[in-house]
Amino acid sequence: MPTSNNYFHLHLVSDSTGETLITVARAVAAQYANVTPVEHVYPLVRSQKQLDRVLDEIEEAPGIVLFTLLEKDLVSRLEDKCKQINVPSLSIIGPVMQLFEAYLGAATTGRVGAQHVLNAEYFKRIDALNYTMIHDDGQHVEGLDDADVVLVGVSRTSKTPTSIYLANRGIRTANVPLVPGIPVPAQLETLTRPLVVSLHATPERLIQVRQNRLLSMGADTSGDTYTDRQAVADEVAFARKLSAKHDWPLLDVTRRSIEETAAAIMKLYSDRQRNRPTG
């Protein structure tokens, strides 16, 4: 394998934003613990002149080439160059498009960036993001009933990043911190329309995350109840008891990434929507 010092060059060439390529490439690269990709991302490659720069960089730092290009002339030129300099290349969407064409019996439109058009779904995501930013960390609880999902949990259970991730999927998400000794907002306890999900983690994990947070801020972590083992355990117990009282589903985020947490919440939300009576 042509790598040096346990790294290899990974060239990602797209005629749009490159998000699809990055997601696929990182998902695969994560399976190889002993080598690290050096990513070269080339978004919005739509002309021969733009491709010239890409080809020069690929030749200068040979490696795997993945691409999502629709213009046939650009594809042919990129593939020819890769063969010439003996580097592997693969179209990420090409085989999928061929499958769709064969099944649907129709050719593609060839429209670059079609998934990013300003349609109703796009504006739904923008609306969800606006809502989520306004209703972060227990703000404006009077508007909680307008949410699709409300996340609750003690400090450092990833409520905010998970809320933003969900909003990017068009789900209006609010989040409310659970703090022992501070009454839960009455609006939260009477919600019926939104799905309320309680995020929790082990005390050990919370202490680790909180200590790292304080250290990054240059704060002293000694003698602070924020990271005290018993105090944190009491917080976790309080949150679990409150969730059981209201029958809020519990989601353990101890070993979950933001993406995995969001996926679990979206499944809960989808199941709830499917089972909700209509009419």
N, C-alpha and C positions, 0 to 999 in steps of 0.2 A: 504494500500500500504506500503510495507516494506522499508520506507525511513527514514533517520535521518537528521534533520536540513535542510530539503528541498533539499536533494540530493539523488541520487541513483547510484549504480555501474552499468556500462555498459561495458560488455566484448565483444570485436570485434576480432574474430578469423579467420585468413585468411591463405591460402596456397600461396598467392601471396603478393602484396604490401599492401593490405587492403584499397586501395583508394575507391573502390566500397562500402565497408561496412561503411567507415567513412562518405561518402557522403549521403548514405541512412539514417544512424542513426542520423546524425545531422539535416537532413531535417525533420525527424519526431520529434526529441527532441525539435526543435525550436517551435513546436506547444504547448509546455507545459511551460508556462511562470513562473510557481511557483515552478518548480523543475529543478535542474541542474544535468546533468549526469557527473559522474566521469568516464572518459574513460580509459579503459585498452585495449590497442591495441597490438595484437600479430600477426605480419606479418610473412610470410615464415614458417608456421607450416606445416612440411611435413614428420615428423617422430613421432613414438610413444614416443620417449624420449622428443622431443620438446613439444608434447601434455601433457606430465606428468607435466611440469612446469605450463602450462596453467590451467590444472585441479586443481592444488594446489592453484593457485591464485583465481580461481573462488570459491573454497570452503572457502577460507579465507575471501573473500569479496563477498558474494552472490549478484546476481543482474540479470539483463537481459543479455542473451547470444545470440549474432547474429554471424553467421558464413558463410563463403564461402569456404568450403572444398570439394574437389572432390574425395579424397581417401575414399572409403566406410568404411574401417576399422576404420579410424579416426573419421568419422561421427558417426558411431555406438557407439564408445566408448565415444565420447563427449556427445551424446544424452542420453546414459545410465547414465552417471555421473550426468547430470543435473536432470534427473528424480529422481535419488537416493537422491540428496540433495535438491530436490524440488525447482528448479529454472527454469524459462521459457527459452526455446531455440528455435531458428528458423533459418533455412537455407534461406538466402536471394536469392540465385540463383536457389535453388532446384525446386520450383514451376515453374519458368520461363523455366528452362531446360525441365521439363516434358511437358510443353505446346509446346515447339519447337519440341520435339520428337514426340508428338502425331500428330502435324500438318505436319511435314516433313517426318514422317515415317522412321526416321533413328536415331540411337543412337549417343550420343556425342562422341567426341574423348577422353574426359577425360584428355585433355592436360592442365596442371597447368600453369597459367599465359599466356594463349594463346593470350590475348589482348595486351600483351607487347612484342610481337616478333619484331625483327629488320627487319621490312618490309619497303616497299616504303613509306607507310604512316608515319612511325616513322621518317625516314630520312627527310621527308617533314616538319615535326614539328621542327626538329633540325635546318634545313635550315631557317625556318621562325623565330625561336628564334634568330639565329645569325644575320639575317637581321634586326630584330626589335631592338636588343641591339645597333647595329651600327647606326641606324637611329632614335635614341631616342632624344627628345627635340630639334628638328631642325637641327640635325647633318647630314652632307653629303647629303644635299638637291639635289645634282646632281643625286642621285640614286632614287629619289622619284617615277619615272615612273615605277620602278621595283616592287613597292608595290602592294598588293591587296587592301589594305585599308590605307588611310591616315587620322589620327585624328587631328583636329585643335581645339583650344580653349584657353582661358585665363588661367593663372596660377591657379592650384589646382582644375582642372576639371577632375582629375583622368585619364589623357591621358596616362601616363606611365604604371600604373598597368593594365589598360584596354588593352593597346597594348600587354603587356606580356601575358595576359590571351588569347587574340586572337591568338597570336603566338603559344601558347600551343595547339591550335586547328588547327594549320597548315596554318594560315592566315598571310601572310607577312604584317606586320603593321608598318608604320612609324608615328611619331607624330610631329607636328610643333606648337610652342606656338604663340599665337596672342597677340601682345603687342602694345598698342597705341603709335604712334610716331615712331615706327620702321617698315620700309617697309616690306611687306610680300615677301618672296622669289619669284622671277619671275617663278621659276620652279613649284611652287605650283599653281600659277594662270593659268598655261597653261596645267595642267594635264587633260588627257582624259581617259586613261585606268583605273587607280585606282579609287575606290569609296572614295570620300572625305566626311567625316562626321564631323560636327561641334558640339562639346560638350559644353553645357552651363549650368549654375546654377543661382539661384537667388543671388543677391548681399549679402543678409543676410547669406546665406549658405557659400558663398565664404569667407566672413569676418570671420565667425566662424572657418572654416577650416584653414585659414591663421593665425589667432591668435593662434590657438592651435599649429600650426607648429612653429611659432616664439617662443612661450613659451617653447616648447620642446628643442629648440636650445639655450634657455637662453637669447633671444634677447628682447629688449624693444619694446613693441607694440604701445606705445603712439607716436603721431605725425608722423606716418609712412603712406605714401600714399598707401602702399601695403594693408593696412586695413582701409583706409579712406572711409567712406560710399559713398561720391560723386565720388571719384576717381574710386572705384570699379564699381559703377553703370555706369560710363562712359566707362569702359573697356567692360562691358557686352553689352552695346549699340553698341560699336564699332565692337565687334565680330559678333553680330547679323546682323548689317548692311552689313558687309563684306560677311557673309554667304549668305544673300539674293542676293547680287550682283552677286555671282558666282553660285547661285542656289544649294548650298550645303545643304543637309538635316540637320536639327537641332534636337539634342537629349538632352532633359532636364535630367540632372543627379542629380538634387537636392535631390531627395528621392530614387534614384536607387543605388543598390549595384553594385559592379564591375561586378558580374555575370549577373545581370539583364541588365546592360548597354551593355555588350558584346553580350548577347542573342539578343538584339534589333538590334545591328550592324550586327550580323551574318544573321539575317532575311533580312535586307536591302541588304546585299551583295548577299545572295542567290536569292532574287527577281531580283536583277540587272543581275546576271549571267543567270537566266532563261529567262529574257526578251531580252537579248543581241542577235542581229542577228548573225546567223552562216554562215560560208562560205564566 
